[in-house]
């Protein structure tokens, strides 16, 4: 089973000592919009804003949690 976008953002946020609220505000997407991504797909523009703010690619934002070997 793949990890949801929101779960992946939470993981990345934790690694970068950020909150979803900070990411939403600073990226211009909004905290509530990010949480809605659990139920509906985000648009490309919003994904780009969040990935730019986090300084990662959209692919990294969407990728499922990697299994450790």
C-alpha positions in Angstrom: 0.0 0.0 0.0 1.4 3.4 -0.9 1.7 6.3 1.5 -0.7 9.2 1.0 0.5 12.5 -0.2 -0.4 14.1 3.2 1.5 11.4 5.1 4.5 11.9 2.8 4.4 15.7 3.4 4.2 15.1 7.1 7.3 12.9 7.0 9.2 15.5 5.0 8.0 18.3 7.2 9.3 16.4 10.3 12.6 15.9 8.6 12.8 19.7 7.9 11.4 20.7 11.3 8.3 22.3 9.8 4.6 21.9 10.3 1.8 21.4 7.8 0.5 24.8 8.9 3.9 26.5 8.0 4.1 24.7 4.7 0.6 25.7 3.8 1.1 29.3 4.7 4.5 29.8 3.2 3.8 28.0 0.0 0.5 29.8 -0.5 -1.5 26.6 -0.8 -3.1 26.7 2.7 -3.1 24.1 5.5 -6.6 23.0 4.9 -6.0 22.4 1.2 -3.1 20.2 2.0 -5.2 18.1 4.4 -7.9 17.8 1.8 -5.4 15.9 -0.4 -6.2 12.8 1.6 -9.6 12.9 0.0 -9.1 14.6 -3.4 -6.2 14.9 -5.7 -4.3 18.2 -5.6 -3.8 20.2 -8.8 -0.4 20.5 -10.4 0.0 24.2 -9.4 -0.5 23.4 -5.7 1.9 20.5 -5.9 4.5 22.7 -7.5 4.1 25.4 -4.9 4.6 22.9 -2.0 7.5 21.1 -3.7 9.2 24.5 -4.4 8.8 25.6 -0.8 10.2 22.3 0.4 13.0 22.4 -2.2 12.2 19.0 -3.5 10.8 17.6 -6.8 7.2 16.8 -7.3 8.2 13.2 -7.8 9.8 13.2 -4.3 6.6 14.7 -2.9 4.5 12.0 -4.5 6.7 9.0 -4.0 5.7 6.3 -1.7 7.8 5.6 1.4 10.9 3.8 0.3 11.5 0.4 1.8 14.8 0.1 3.6 17.0 -2.8 2.6 
